[in-house]
């Protein structure tokens, strides 16, 4: 069995393209995935639980905005590096845009 997660961007006048993507996680790796995700959140925010205050958004990390606004570039880079390692353990689904 696999667990699947889909997400989309905020489509609107300022963002005319609609993107949808997803992750496919084997159930045997779900606990490890959750633990690693919690560790990434802890390393970046000091808390393991994911909430609105400590959501990880690639766009914000990349541009130094949102939750990453006052973080050092080194912290942002390390967060991306940890995500890269995590995502190597799961399968990606295609990302489409319209």
C-alpha positions in Angstrom: 0.0 0.0 0.0 1.1 3.6 -0.6 0.1 6.9 0.9 -0.6 9.7 -1.5 -0.5 13.4 -1.1 -1.5 16.0 -3.7 -1.2 19.7 -3.5 -1.9 22.7 -5.8 -0.8 26.3 -6.0 -2.9 29.4 -5.4 -4.3 30.2 -8.8 -5.5 33.7 -9.5 -4.9 36.9 -11.5 -1.4 37.4 -10.2 -0.6 33.7 -10.8 -2.2 32.6 -14.1 -0.8 29.1 -14.0 -2.3 26.2 -12.1 0.2 23.6 -10.8 -0.7 20.2 -9.2 1.8 17.7 -7.9 2.0 14.9 -5.5 4.0 12.4 -3.5 3.6 8.7 -3.3 5.0 7.2 -0.1 5.2 3.4 0.5 3.4 2.7 3.8 6.5 1.0 5.2 8.4 4.3 4.9 5.6 6.5 6.2 6.8 6.5 9.9 10.4 7.2 8.8 9.1 10.0 6.5 7.1 11.6 9.3 10.1 11.3 11.7 12.5 12.9 9.2 10.0 15.6 8.4 9.6 16.3 12.1 13.4 16.5 12.4 13.6 19.0 9.5 11.0 21.2 11.1 12.8 21.0 14.4 16.1 21.9 12.9 14.6 24.9 11.1 11.9 26.1 13.6 12.8 24.4 16.9 9.5 22.4 16.9 8.7 19.0 15.5 5.0 19.5 15.0 3.9 21.1 11.7 1.5 24.0 12.2 0.8 27.2 10.3 3.6 28.9 12.2 6.1 26.4 11.0 4.9 25.2 7.6 7.7 24.5 5.1 7.1 26.2 1.8 9.7 25.9 -0.9 8.8 29.2 -2.5 9.3 31.0 0.9 12.5 29.2 1.6 13.9 30.0 -1.8 12.9 33.7 -1.7 13.5 34.2 2.0 9.9 35.2 2.7 7.2 34.0 5.0 8.5 31.7 7.8 12.0 32.0 6.3 12.0 35.8 6.2 14.6 36.4 8.9 16.5 33.1 8.5 20.1 33.0 7.3 20.8 31.8 3.8 22.8 28.9 5.3 19.7 27.8 7.3 17.5 27.9 4.1 20.1 25.9 2.1 20.4 23.3 4.8 16.6 22.9 4.9 16.6 22.3 1.1 19.5 19.8 1.5 17.6 17.9 4.1 14.4 17.9 1.9 16.5 16.6 -1.0 17.7 13.7 1.1 14.2 12.9 2.3 12.6 13.0 -1.1 15.1 10.5 -2.5 13.4 7.9 -0.4 10.0 8.3 -2.0 8.4 8.4 -5.4 7.3 11.6 -7.1 4.2 11.9 -9.1 4.1 14.2 -12.1 3.6 17.9 -11.7 1.3 19.4 -14.2 0.5 23.0 -15.0 -2.4 24.5 -17.0 
